[in-house]
């Protein structure tokens, strides 16, 4: 409440997640191509989650894959981060330039994030993967979610409120502790 509503930043001695557990789940050899038709994990299903943020902040699109009927195989996630070119040039965050060079950021031209590029990338995902649904917070996403529905996507509203995050937060923590989530690091 203090941070989100009153803009009062707080400090804590205890993090929400054990970042060492998260780091242990990293696998730099993961290849998203394994989840495309013909890949060894082509039968895995995909759920996409998009957080479009504001037009000048970082937007994220995560693809979460799992093997239907085999929860012991865990979850594999790939995430794309988008920032506008102006955020790099204005050095809104000193790390952006390095993350861009390392390939961790997709930089869209102009002063604001190009939502058309994000939508285009998601539409390509719909063709490449066995996508069950796309979750969007309705804030900032009405046009994109409507367009994706018109292209046959199963779009699910997922509001970013505490009641929607409690159980998934616990589930992510459990997956990390059991090393049942893999990411590219």
N, C-alpha and C positions, 0 to 999 in steps of 0.2 A: 504494500500500500504506500509506504513512504516513498519508494523509488518511482513507482509507476504513476502515482497520482499527485504527489507533492514535490517531485523532483529532488528528493533528499536521498543522497547516496549513502548507503550504510556499508559497514565492514562486518565480516563474520570470520570467526576462526575455523569454521567447518564448512567445507564445500558441499553442495548438494550431491555431487557424484565423486567417486574415487577416480581421479583422473589417471592414476596408475593402472587401474582395471581397464579403463577406456583405452589407454595406450597399448596394453597387452593384447587387445582385440584387433590391432592394426595389422594389415597384411598388404604390403606395397605391391605384391604380385597379383592382387585381384584384378581381373580384367572384365569389364562390363560386356565385352563381346561374347563371353561364355553364356550370357543370358539371352542372346539373340537366336533366331532359328538356326539350327545346325550346331549351336554351341552345346557344351556338355551340361549346361543347366537351363536349356531352352524350355523345359517343362515347368520351371519355377514360376510362380505368379509374382506380379509386381503391383505395388501400391505406390502412388506418387503423392507427395505432400508438398504444397507450395506456400511459401510465405513471401508475399510480394512486398512487404514493408512499405516504406514511402518511396517516392520517386528518386530520392537522393541518398537513401540508405542502402544497405546490403539486402538483396533479395536472395532467397534460397529455394531450390527445388531438390527434394530428396527422393530417390527411388529406392524402395525397400523390397527386397526379393526374399521369398521363402518357398520351401519345398512343400507343396500341399500334402497334408496327411503325415508329414514327418517333422514334427516340431523339434526333434533332436538334432536336425540339421541346422537349426538356428536361422538367423536373419543376416542378409548381406545388404549393405547400404552404400550407395554412391550419391554424392551431393554436388550440385553445381551452385556456385555463388556468383551473383551478378552485381556489378557496381557501374555507375556511370563514369565515363572518361573524366568528367570534371572532378569527381571525388579523388581521382589519382593525381590530377594536375594541381588541385588545391591542397593536396596532402591533408585531407580531412582525417586520415589515419596514417601514421608514418609507416605502418606495416603493409599498406595496400600495394605499394610499388614492388616490394619484394615478393608478395604473394602473387602479383601479376606475372612477374618474371618466372616464378616457379610453376606457373600454370594452375594456381589454385583459385584464381578469379577469372570470370568472363567479364571483360570490360566492354560496355556498350557505348557507342559514340554519343556525344552530346552531354548536356547538363543533367539529364534525368535518365533513369533506367529505361531501356527500350523494352516495354512489356510485349511488343510484337515479337521480338526475338525470343523472349521466354516462351510465349505461346507457340511459336514455330518449333522450338526445341521440344516442347511437350508433345506437340502433334507428331513429331518424328518418333518420340518414344512410344506413342500409341501404335505405330506401325512396327517398330522393332521388337517390342516386348509384349508379354501376355499381361496387359494392364487390367486389373480388376476395377480400380477406382482411383479418382484423383480427389484429394482432400484440399479444400481451400477455406481460409478464413474469409468470410464475405467482404471484409473491409478491403478496398482497393481491387477486388477481383471480379466484380459483377460482369463486366464486359468480357473478360477472358473466359470465365467459367461458362457464360452463355454461348460464346463462340465454340468452345470445346464440346459442349453438349450438342451443338448443331453438327459437329463432326463425329458424333456417336460415342463420345466419352461419357462414362458414368461419373458425374461430378457430385461430390458429397460435401455439404457445408460442415465445417469444423471450426466453431468459434473458439478463439483463444481466451478461454475463461478457466478459472481454477477448477471448476467441476469437471471439465474435459481433460485436464492434465494430471489429475491425481493418480488414477490407475495406470495410464501410460508411463508416467514418471517412475512408478514402482516397477513396472514391467521392464523398462530400459535398464534400471539399476540391476535387476535380477539377471537379465541377459548378459550384462557386462561382467557381473560376478561369476557367472557360469561359463564365461567366454563363448557365449552363443550368439554374439553379434560380431560381424566382421566389417571392417571399413578399410579404406585405402590409407588411412593415417593422416 
